[in-house]
Structure formats: C-alpha cells, structure tokens
Amino acid sequence: MKKKKTMLLLTSVLMTGVSLYGCGNASYNKSASDSAVSGGAAERPIVNDNISSNNRVTEAEQEVFDLDYNDGFATDRAVASSDSADTLFAGDFAIDEGEMPVPAEGSFAGEDFNTEEYSAIEEKGYSSVANTPLSTFSVDVDTASYSNLRRMIEDGYTLDEIPQGAVRIEEMLNYFSYDYNLPKGTEPFGVTTIMGDCPWNADAKLLQIGLKTQEIDFSEAPASNLVFLLDVSGSMYTEDKLPLLQKSFCLLTEELTQKDRVSIVTYAGNDEVVLKGVDGSKKSEITNALNSLTASGSTNGAKGIETAYALAENYFIEGGNNRVILATDGDLNVGTTSESELQALITDKKESGVFLSVLGFGTGNIKDNKMETLADYGNGNYAYIDSFSEAKKVLVEEMGATLVTVAKDVKIQIEFNPAYVKGYRLLGYENRALAAEDFDDDKKDAGEIGAGHMVTALYEIIPVTSAQEIDQTDLKYQDKKASAGTENGEWLNLKIRYKEPDKDESKLCEYPVTEEVYQKEPTQDFSFAAAVAEFGLIVRDSQYKKDASFENVRALLKLVDTESDDYKDEFAYLVKKLQKASQ
C-alpha cells in the first residue's frame, strides 16, 4: 500500500454499523462495537461500505483512522470530513443517528447458523488438441462470485472456510474493467487478444480474450419496462437484506425518466402487486411503495415470478428494455423450489422476450445455486449486493450494462492449431461449457452482453515445444498433420456468434490469432487478469494451481497501477487480508 493519510471518518460509512432502511433517513446503532476487521482498519481501502456482521469497530476507533490508501481515493464511497457527527452521507441519502429496530422474537435475524448453498464446480483439465481441437462456451457477465467472496473475506473467512463452489473464476475476472478495444463498424463488441507467459505454470502460455461493448448514456437509452420482483419473506428481515434492497432500488428509481414504466411485485407466502406500470418520473410514488415493505412469512418465489413476467408482458415496450429485476436471498421454500424446476420455469418465461436480472442479498442462508440457475436460464445476469456501494456500482454506474442488452446468445468457439498448440485449459466457465455442435445451433441458449459490459476469458495454452505432457487418445483415421495457418503463425482461430436482442438468427465474427499477440513484457491488463485468476485457483484449491501462491499474486499486482482504480486497489487489499487470515 502507499503513503499514509489521516482522515476523520465515522465508521458507519467505512464499516457496517449502518442499517440502511428505506430510501430516506436510516438508522444506525452507534454502540455496536464488534472487533475491527482482521488485518486492521488502517489497511483497508474505502471501496465497499460493507454491512457484514464482523466488520464493526470499537467506539474509540470511530474517531480517527490512520488510513493507508491513494490520493483522491473513493470520494463517493466515504465521507472524508464532516461538520457534524450527527449526520453521515452515503451517496445522496442522509443517515441519521438512532437505534436499530429489534427483530421480533423467533425471526431469522440474529440466529447463528449457516445454510448457504452453492453448486458444485467440476474443473476441466487439459484437453489435447489432437483429440479435441475445439473449445466452446457461452459468455458470462455475472459478477456475483467476486462480491460474495469479498464479503466472506471481509467477514474473516479463511481459505479452509470458503466454499469451493462459491469461487467462479470467470465472475471474478468479469468484475473488473480492462482497456479492451472498442467495437468497430456494426459489430456490438470489440475484441482484444493478448498472450504471455503463464505466471503459475512455467510450461504454459496464458491467452487473454477480451470483449467490450460500447457504453451508453442511460438517459438516451430505449424506454425501460421494469418489474421489481422483491422477496419480502421472513428471511429477508436482517439489515443486509430488505433494508439494503430498499436503498438499492431507490438508487435505480432516481435514474428513471418519464418514458420508463415501473411495476413492483412482492412475494412471501403469496405474491402481491404493489405497483402497476407507473411512470418512471413519479419517483415519490415508487419510493413510497419501496419504503412500505416489511419482511415476514415463507417464500413462494415461483408464484412471484409468474406474476412478474405477466406484468412485464402486459406493459411490454416494443424496441425497449423489458426486464424483471429479482432481488432475493434465493431461499425459496414454498412451491417450486428445486434447481431443475426453477430452470424449467425460467426457460419457459424467457421466450416472452423479457430479460432477467437477479440481485442476491444477505448472508447466512443465501442460495447462490438457485439464483445462478435463474440468471443462466432466463436471459439474465446475476450480481450479489453486499453493500450500498455495490448497489451503486450495479444499478447506477453500470446501469446500461445491467439493463440494456446489446447482444444475446453470445457464444465463443476456439479452434487450436496443432502445429503450435498441443493442449489447453479454459479457466472458469465450467457452468457455461457448450458442445462443439451447439455453436452453430441458434436454438441453443447462451449468455447476454449489455451496454458497457466486458467479458474476459483466460486459457492456459501448452505449446508443442512445452515439456508438459498432455494425455491423448491415438486415433486411427484422423489426419495428424498440421499445416493450415502455419504460414502466418496462427496459433488459433477465434469465432464469436451472437444475435441482436430482437432477432432469432445469429451472426458470426471470426478472428485469427497469431504469434504476434505474444508479449514478453506483460501489459497491466494481462498482469491483473492473471493475478485474479491465480488468486481464484488458490482460493478454490484447484488441482491445477501448480506454482500459484499469494506471493506470486502480490508480485503480479505490483506491475499494475491499482491506485487509479478503486476496485483493483480493494482486490489487492483482499489478497493481503486473506493471506494473513489463512497463515
């Protein structure tokens, strides 16, 4: 970290003593005095005003923090100074002193148990180019895994305590911004390819593939028909769930205009329509409806989904952004509850032309597996909201990417040239793998990309000159000679297939990748992406991590100007914190 600065901060903004209720004034418990985060508050960048339970500080520490961070750091995420200790400001909302409401006896709040659920991840090993020259997968723009992992590290989890299923490397990579090429001509995204030496495997190269769409001014975006589908069941009572949800959707409401339409559906044991097709300029009506919500009862999410999609179809805007935004902890315990049933339900609903965004909230009982399923099969994306600042990032800073789809059913297929490559391994995207024949099948569903989105994929590539052995099956009839592309040094051919948001027929883009993309001195983008991936291999305890280590990750980060990017600086902090917690 860099030079030290001393700033007067009230820790309700830095840490988590803030209870974010509704869209107006909120209350916090000044007396909360759990121990400071492991590693010391003095080392933590102020990016994420987390609400996690173990991030409180003592009253003495509320006065002054000796912070170690960069000039001009996170000005919209914390208050650098205040004329009064009575009021703090998070974004545009004042937070006044007061007492937190006490949960009702027998409520979920405060109960000390963990029932979080994650899907198992089966890592793919190295594939032989001689046997399997094609690698095919659906793009993924979800970011939930990273913000959820951040929450765990902030809460003091060690390596042994983090569920392996919670670590999805592609979502960690896609959380961050990179200096990728912008689109050219009529294509919806620009393409960047970089190859360098693999930091954790001396026998491999590392290929970075980046897609980037053009950002848009949301005020100039097509009209939006939004249905807020909000979980108000009893498990949503705690401060990091419904209260944070309310604040989050108020942020989004502030960005809407007269051309937009908003409906609100809540669900617990039963579903309830709170608003129908309200003009987006009627912000008071929308925020008042949000403020009125309370949490109680069981969770019949399927019924709410049915109602939300019906409303979205009823107010459908031709050529507009028609979307259901589901906010929940994923704990569905009434009606349709299994992953397979939810998959069937949401697959059917996506045919309506309505897209889906899933926002996860809370700790202790989140059902990451169910939320990911809904997003994957519902023409959707999935983000995890662990703080007010993350809500701002997802629903304000990245609103175009979150709400405006520029390409759907986006698939990537790579054909490796056996003249240069004997084996390869795709990092992450295990849940997005496709059969080779699925690439040309327009009926096969794939991922969506929004305005301003970036997609990053990394491959370990084993050159033919590498000492690393790759298992392969001897084939009798296949031509093992490799000649195509050797005259111009083509290591691989990258193909991308996509559909326009309102079309059913795909378009194909093709990009030969030659040895010219190899860079002996890695770029900052390459170094940072490699650091994130290597960190993911460590946290997942991957059988393919080889020489991966915290020291290697931190060495890679020294090659990156993290000072200019709050989120990257925070990542460096998390690496250091988890390393310390796990020693």
N, C-alpha and C positions, 0 to 999 in steps of 0.2 A: 504494500500500500504506500501511499505517497506521504507528503508532508502533513503534519497535524494542524488541525484548526479547532478552535474552541468556539462553540455556539451555544446559546441558551435555547434549550428545547424542552418542551413538555412532552413527556413520553407517551402520552395518549396518541400522539401522531406517529412517533417513532416505533412504538411497540403496540400493545394490544389492550390497553385498559379502556378502549373506546367501545361503547355499544352503539352501533350505528342504526338507530331506529328511524324508519320513515325517511321522508325527503326534507323535512325541516330540521329543527333543532333536535339534537340527540343527547343522550346522557352517558356519562362515564363514571366509574367508581374510582375516585381518587385514592381510596385506601387500599386498592389492590396492590399487593406487594410480593408477588412471587419473585423468585430469584431471577437475575438477569440472564440473558442467553449465554450459553457456554461459549467461551472464546472472548467474551467481553463486549459490552455495548460500544466500547471505544473503537472497535474494529469494523463495525457493521455499516456498510453504505446505506443511505436512506433511500431506498427504492421502493420497498414494499412495506407499507404500514400494516403489517400482519395482525390478524386478530387471533392467532393461535394461542392456546392456553398457557404455554410455558414461556412466553416472551414478555412477561411483565418485569418491572424493575422496582427497586425499593424507593421509598419516598425521598430519601436523600439523593438518590441518583436521578430523580426527576428534575433537579435543579440545573445541573450542568453536566454536559457530556463532552469529553475530550475525544472528538471525532477525527478519524484518520480517513480522509477521502479527498476528492478532487475539487479544484476551483469550480464554482458555479454548479455544484452537484445537486441534482434532483430538486430544483426550485419549486416544482409544483407538487411535490410529494411530502414536503415537510415545511414547517414554519421556522425560518431562521431566527426570527426575533418576534417579540410580541410586546405591545404596550401594556397589556393586561394579562394576568394569569387566569382570568376568569373565562376567556373565550379562546378557543383554537379554531383554525380554519383548515379544513380538508377540501381542496378544490374550491367550490363556490358555496359550500354549506358550512354554517357555523355550528360548532359543537359546544354546548354549554355544560357547566358542571352540574352534577346531580347524582342521584342514586340509581343504579340499575334495578329494573324490576326483578323481583324474586320469583323464580319458577314455581309453578304450582307443585304441590306435593305429588310425587309419583310421576312427574313429567320426565322426559328423556334428558333434559338439561341437567348437567352435573353428574350423571351416572358414569361411573368409571369402568367402562369396558369398550372393547374394540371389535366391531363386526364388519369392518371394511372388506370388500370383495374385489378381486382382480382376476382377470382371465389369465390363464397360464400362457406363457410365451415359449414356443419351441424354436430356438435359434437354428437357423440354417447354417450348415457347414460349408466347406469349399466345394464348388462344383467344377467338374472337369469340362473344359471347352471342347475336348474331343467327343464327349458324350452329350453335353448339354450346352450348346453354344449360345442359346437364347436365355435371357433373364427378363422376366415380365412382371410388372407390378402396377398397382393403382397409386396415384399420387395421394398424399395425405397432408392436410394443412392443420390438423389438430395440434394443440399445444398443451393439453390438459396434463400430460405426464410430467412436464417440466415444472409447472406451477404447483402441482401436487407434491412432487419431490422436494421442491423448495420449502413447502410447508412442513414436511417431515424433518428436514434438516434444521429448520428454524426451531422446531419443537424438541430438538435434541436427539433425534434418532441416530443410532449408529449404523454401520454397514450391515451388521447382522440383523437389525430390526426392520430394515426397509424391504417390503415385499418385492421379490424379483419381477412379478407380474406388473408392478407399478412403473417399471423402468422401460419405456418405449423410446428407443434412441432417435427414431425419426421425429417424434414430437419434441424432443429436447433440441434437436437441430433446428427445427422449424419455428421455435420460439423466437429466434434472433434474426436480426436484419444483416444482410450482406450486400456488398457492392456488385451486384449482378447486372448484366446487360439488360437494357430496356427493350420492349418489343419493337420490331421493325415491320413496316408495311401494315398488312392487315392481320398479322398473327397476334393472338391475345397475350403472348408472353415472350420475353427474351430468354435466350439460353446461354449459359456460361459453363464451360468445362475447364477444369484445372487438374493436373496430375503432378504429384510429388512423391517423395519417399514416405512410406508409412512409419509413423513415429514409434509404434509398439511392435512392429514386425519387420525386422531388417531384410527379410526375404521378399517383401511385397512392396508394391507401389499403392498409392491411395488416390483414387479418382473422385473428384468432387463434381457433381452435376447440380446446377442451379437454374431454377425457373423463376422469372419475376414478371408480374403483371404491372400495368400502368396504374398508379394511384389516381384517384379522382377526388374532386371536391364534392363531398356528400350533398351539399346544397344544390348541386347541379345533377345529382343522380336521378334516375327514374323514380316515380312515386312508389312509396312502400305501403304495402298492406301487411301489417304486423299483428300477430296474435301472441300476446304474452300468456304463456301457459305456465302457471305458477303453483308449485307444490306448497300447500299450507297445512300439511298433516302435522301431527304431534311431534314427529322427529325433527321438524324444521324450527322448533322453538328457540334454540340457542342463538346467541348473539352473532355467530359467524354464519348463520343460515338466513332465516327470514328477514331480520333487520338489515343485514348486508344486501340481501336480494332487493329489498325496497329501495335502498340508496342507489344501488346499481341501475335499476330500471328508471329511476328518476334522472340519472345522468343521461340515459338514452333519450328519454322524453324531451329533455332540453334541446336536443338536436333535431327534433322533428318539425315539420312545417305543415302548412295548410293542405298541401297536396297529399299528405300521408294519412293513413287510416289506422287506428289502433283499436283492438279488441282485447279484453282481459278475461281469461278463464282460469279459475282456481279449482284445485281438486284436493280432496282428502278422502273421506269415506265415499263422498259423492262429488260430482263436478258442479260448478256454479258459474254462470256467465255474469261477470261483473260489469263489463262494458261491451258495447257492440258498435264497431265501425266508427269510432269517434274521430273527428277532425284532429289531426296532429297538432294544430295550433292551440287547441283547448288544453293547455298544459295543466291548469289548475284542476280541471275535472279528472284528468288522468292521474295526477299525483295524489289527489284526494282519495281516489279509489285505491291506489297503492298503499297509502297510509292507513287505510281502514282495515287492512288484512291482519288476521290473527291466525295462530297455528294451533290446531287440535285435530284429533281423530286419526283414523287409519289412512292408508294410501292406495287409492284406486287410480293409478296413473293411466291405465288403458282407457278408462272412461273419459278422462280429461283429454287424452289425445284425439279420440273420436270427435269430441265436441269442438276442439280447437281447429282441426282440419275442416270440419263442416263450416265454421265461421270464416276461415281463410278462403274457402271456395265461394262462399256467399258474397264476400266483398272482393273477390278476385279482380286484380287490375291487369288488363292486357298490356304486355310490354313492361310491366312494373316488377317490383321486387315483392313477391308474395312468400311470406315466411312465417313459420311458427317458431317462437323462441321459448324453449322449455327450460325452466330453472328448477332444480331439484337436487336432493342428495342421492337420488336414484333408488331410494328404499321403497320399492313397490311391494306391498304385502296383501293386496286385495285384488281379485280379478286376474287379469293377465299378468303374470309375474316372471315367468321363465325367460331366459335369453332367446330361446328358439321361438316362443310365442310372440315376444316383442319384435323379433326380426320379421316374422311373417306379417304382423300388423303394420309395421312401419314401411315395409317393402310395398305393401298394397297402397298405402297412403301417398307415397311419393309419386305415383302415377298421376296425381291430381295437378302436377306442375308446381306444387307448393314445396319450398325448400325448408330445411330444419336447422336450427342452431340449438345446441344443448349446452347449458351452463351448469356446471356442478358446484355445489356449495357444501361447506361443513367438514367436520372431522368425526371420527369415531365409528360412523356407520355408513359412510359413502359407498355406493355400489358402482364403482368405476366400470365394471364389466357391463352392466346394463346400459349405462349412459353411452359408452363407446359403441355398443351394438346399435342403439337408436341412431347415433350420428352416422355410423358407417353405412347403414342400410336405408337411410332416409334422405339421401341427397343433402347431407348435412356436415357440420363441423362441431367439434367438441372442445370447449375451454373450461378450465377449472378456475373459479374465482376464490382466491384465498385472502383477498384484501380489497380495500377500497381502491387502491392504486391499480390493482389488476383489473378491476371493473372499469376503471377509466381507460386503461390500455385497450381492452377488448371492445368496449361499447362506445368509446369516443375516439381515441387515437387511431384505432384500426376499424372504424365503423364501416368504411367502404369494403374492406376485406371481409368483414363479418357478415354484411348484409347484401352486398351486390355481387352476384355471381357473373363472371365473365366467360367461364368455360366449364362444362360439366363432362362427366365420364372421361376424365383425363387419364390416359394410360401411357406408360413408358415401357419400351422394349429395347434391349441392347443385344446386338449380335457381336460376340467377341471373335477376333481374328486369331485362329490357332497359330498363325505364323509368328505372332508376338506374345500371345497370352495362353498359358496352359491351365490356369484356374482362376476363380474369382469368388468373392463372397460379398453379398449385399448386407450392409449394416442396418438393422431395423427392418421395418416394413413387413415383419412376419405375418401380421394380420391383413396385409394388403397384397399378398402374393397372388398372381394370376397364372393360369396355364398359358402356354405359348399361343394356343389357338384362340384364347379369349381376346387377344389383342385386336384382331380383325373382326370380332363379333360385336356389332353395335347393340345387341341385346344385353350384353354383359355390362353390369353396373360398375362404375369406378368413381374416383373422387372428384370433388369440385374445387375450383380456384376462384377466389374473389378478387375484386379490385385492390391492388396493392399487396396481394399475397406473394410470398416467396416459398418455394419448395426446394429443399436440399436433400440430396441422396449421396451416400458415400459407398464406394466399392473398394474392398481390398482386391488388388489385382496381382496375380502371381505370374511374372513374365516367364517366357520359355527358358530364359537363361538363369532363373532362380534355382537355388539348391533345394527349395521346399518341394516335397513330393506331393502330388495330387492323385488321389485314388481315382481310377477309371476302369471302365469295362472294355475289354477288347471286342471290337465289332468286326464282323466278317465282311460285310458288304459296303460299309461306308468308305468314301474316299477320304483318306487321311492326309492327302496333300493339301497344303495351304499356299495359295498363290494370289488370290484376289486381294487387292488392296496393298500388296507388298511394294508395288512401285511407288506409292506415295505415302508410305508409312502409316497406314490406317490400322490402329490398334482395335478399333471397334466402330460400330455404326449405331448411332442413337436415333431411335424413332419415337415420335410422340403423336398420339392420336387423341383427338378431343372433339366435342360437339359444342356448338354455340348453345347458349342457355335455352333457347326456344326451338331448337332443331333436334331431329331424331337421327340424322345422318352425320357421321363423323368426318373429320378432315385429318390429313396425315402430313406431318412435318418430319424431315429427315436431316440428320447432321452427322457426317463422317467425322470421327475424332482421330487425329493423327498424333504422332510422337511429338509434334511441336507444342502440344499443350503441357508437356512435362516442364517443370520448373525446379531447378536445383535449389534455388533460394525461395522458400515458400512465401506466398502472399499472406497478408494479415487475415484475409477471409479463410484461406486454407488452414492456417495455423489455429485459428479459433474453432473452426468446424472440427478439426482433428482433436482439439482439446476437449470439446463437448462429447464427441464420440468415445474417446478414450475414457473419460470420466464415466460415461454410461456403461462401458464394459466393466469397469471396476465395481461400480455400484451393483450391477447385475451379477457380478461374479461370473462373467462369461467364461466358458471353457476355451474361448478363442482370444482371450485377452493377452496372451503371450507375455510381453515385457511391459505391459501397461502398469503405471504406478502414479500415485499422487504427485511425486516429484517430476515425472515427465509431463503431466498435465500442467503443472505450475510453470515449468520451463517453456512450454508452448505459449502460455498466456503472457509471458514476458516479451514475446515477439509481437504482441497485439497492443494497440493503443486503446486500452479499455477505458481510459479517462474520458474519452469523447462519447461513450455510450454507457448510460446508467445501468442498463440490463446486463451488459457484459461485465461491468465492474462488479455488480452484485454476484454474478456467476463465479468470479474469482474469489469473492468472499465465501461463498458456499463451499467451494472446493476446500479452502483452508479450514473452514469450520468442521466439515465432515471428517477431514483427515485428523483433526485434533480430537474430535469426539470418539473416533474409532481406534485411537492409539492405545 
